[in-house]
């Protein structure tokens, strides 16, 4: 099983959120990469974010973003070795 291009785009959107501030959302502009726009729309349709162009994380989205950002940190912890 492999990540799809859309999965990767969704993960990239989840990486944009600042988890230390739940009052801070994001805005995906019309000029963003098409994959990022599609990733945000997909996350919205799945209930992870509040708007098709970003907005705020839902409870589910916050949990997903925590896992996404933690995995990124773990995978890159020893990248300079």
N, C-alpha and C positions, 0 to 999 in steps of 0.2 A: 504494500500500500504506500502511495506517495502523496505528498501534498499537491493539490492542483494549483494552477496559477491564481485562481480566485482565493484559495486558502492563504497563499502567500500575501496577496494584497490585503486580505482581512487582517492578518497578523501585523502587517506594516501599519495599518490604520490604528490598531490597538496599541502599537508602540508609541504613537503620537500623544497619548494621554498622559497627563501628569497625575499620578496616583496620589501624590501628597496633598492635592487640592481638589476635592470633589466638586467645588463650585466653578471649576475651570473646564469649559468644554473646548471643542475644536470646530473649525469651519473648513470644509473641503471646498475650495473654490472651483469654478467651472473651468479654470485654466490648469487645474492639476492634471497629473498623468491619468489617462483613461482607466488604468488598472486601479489606481487609488480611488477614483470616483466609484468604480464598480464595487470595490471592496467595502466602501462605506455604505453603499446602497444595500449590499448583501447583509452586512451587519445589522442595519436598520430593519430589514425584512425578517431577520432572525430574532429580533428583540434585544440585541446587544447595546444599541445606541438609540438615542431618542429622535434623531432626525436623519433623513437620507443623506444629508451632506455633513454629518458629524453630530453636533449637539453634545449631549452629555452621555456618560455611560449609565446604563441601567444597572441594577444589582448584578444581573447575569454578566453584563459587559465588564463591570468592575472586576468580578472574579476572573473572567477570561483574560483581561488585561494584566492582572497580577501574575497569572500563570505564564502568559506570553513574555512579560518583561523579566520574570524570574528565570525562565528557560534561556532567554537571550543572554542574560548575565552569566549563567552557568556555562553555556556553550562558548562564551568568549572570555572566561576567567583566565585561561592560560594561553590566550592567542599570541602572546609575545614570546613564547618559549620556542 
